[in-house]
Amino acid sequence: MKQPAQHFSALQRLMHWSMAVLIVAMLFVGVGMVSTVSSLHDSLLALHRPLGIALFVLVVLRLAVRLKRGAPPLPADLPMWQRLPAHASHLVLYALMIAMPLIGWSMLSAGGYPVVLFGGVHLPPIAPHDVALYAWLRAAHTWLALALYATVLLHLAAALFHALIRRDGVLASMVRG
């Protein structure tokens, strides 16, 4: 029987850290985008849309790699009250990382706005043009962004807890191979 890996693969680590940087950047770009009416708004919007689609593609690829390669096991002595939230938080992170770009794309479609990627490539609308739907999706996108921000902070806190308090190798499994 094959022993489970003690570390994530190099591809998994690369995707994790790349997405971590992009997600934090997206959260700041999103806040900046809705907080300004200056000419910077258009630049931030032009950056936010293609990065959101890039993150969507990356999370789908990352999920496929995760399903194929798995993950190192949690420490055997980790109490169940910590083990269950650890698994649940990963499910929530994946759900939010998939939902956020899809809701953003749907929101823009409902508002009649094009999703323009780099090089002038336009994505097709995925929702009907409907002002009420646009308003609902915009609110959902905002609330889910806040939920993603909170979940990322909890994920970071848990990683630091494992690294600095428990010193059980959980963070090391994502930092080095």
N, C-alpha and C positions, 0 to 999 in steps of 0.2 A: 504494500500500500504506500502511495506517495505521501511524503510528509508535507504539510502545508508550509508555504513560504513564510519566512519570518519578516520579510520586507516586501513592500510593493515593488513592482517592476520599474525599470527606468522609464518606460513609456507612461506608466501610471503616475509616477512622480512628476514627470515633465508636464503631463496634462493637468494634474492637480495644481501645481504651482503657477502654471501659465493662466489657468482659469481663476485662481485666487487673485492674481494681480489684475486681470481683466474685470472681474466682478467688483473689486474694490474701486477700480477706476470708473466703472459704469455707475456705481452708486454715487460717486462724487460728480461725475458728468451729469447724471440725472438731476441731482439736487441743484447744481449750478444752472442747468438748462431751464428749470422751472422757476428759478429765483431771479432771473434777469430778463429785462426787456431790451437790453443793449444789442448791438450787432453781434456780440459774442454768442447770443442765443442760437442764431442760425448755424454757426460753426459747431457748437456743441451738439445740436440736433443732427447735423450732417455726420458727426462722429458717433453719436449714440445709436443710430439705426443700424449701420453695418456692423458695429461691434456687438450689438444684441443678436443679430443673425449669426455672426461668427461664434458667439458663445453657445447659441442653440446647436449649431453643428458640432462644436466641441463636446457639449454635454451628451449628445447622442452617441458620439464616438466613444467618449469616456465610459458611458454606461455599458456599451457593447464590450469594451475591454474589461470592465469590472465583472460583467457576467461571465466572460470567458476565463479570465485569470483568477477571479476571486480576490480575497483580501486576507492578510495575515490574521490569525485568530486573536481575539482579545486575551489579555492575561487570564489564566485559569482562576486566579484568586480575586478577580474583579466581582464585586457583589452584584446580584441580580438587579438591584435598584439602580445601579449605574450601567449595567449591561443593556437593559431594555431601552433607556433613553438614548444610549449611544447608537443603537441600531435605528431607533425612531428618528433621531436627528439627521442621520444620513438619508433616510427616506424623504424627510422634509426638505433637506437641501436639494436632492435630485428633483423632487417635485417642483420646487420653486425655480430651480435653474431651467427646467423645461417650460414651466408655465409663464414665467416673466417675458421671454421673447415672443411666445405665441400670443399672449394677451396684448403685448405692445403692437405686434403686427396686426392683430385683429382690430385693435383700437384705431390704428391709422387707417385701416381699410374702411371701418365704419365711419370715420370722419372724412373719407374721400381724399386722404393724403397718400401720396405714393411712398413706397419704401424703396429708397434709392441706395444701392450699394456703391462701392467704389467703382469708378469707370463708367458710371451712368447706367448700370444694370438695374432694372426695375423688377421688383418681385410682384407677382399678381396679388390682387386683393383676396383675403381669405374670409372676409365677413361682408355682409351687405352694407351698403351705404345707409346709415341710420343714425341720426343725431342722438337719440335717446340711448342707443346701444353704445355709441362713442362715449357718452358721458359716464355710463355705467362701467365700461371697460377702463376708462381713464382713472376712475376712483379705485377700481380693483388693482390696476397696475401700481398705483401709489401705495395702497395698503399692503400689497404683496412685496413691494420693494422694502417697506419698513419691516415686514416679517423676515425677508431675506437678510436684511442688515442685522436684525436681532439674532437670527439663527447663525449667521457667520460669527458674530461676537461670542455666542455660546460655544460654537465649535472651537474658536480660538482659545477661549477660557478652558475648555476641556483638554485641549492639546497642551496648554501650559500646565494644567493640573497634573497631567500624566508625566510631563517632562520634569517639573520642578518639585512636585510633592510626592507622587507615587514612584517616579523614576523607574517605570516599568517597560520602557522601550516602545511604547505606542507611538509617540512622536518620532522616535528614531526610525520607525518602519516607513515613514513617509519622507524623512529627511535624507537618509542614506540607504544605499543598497548593500 
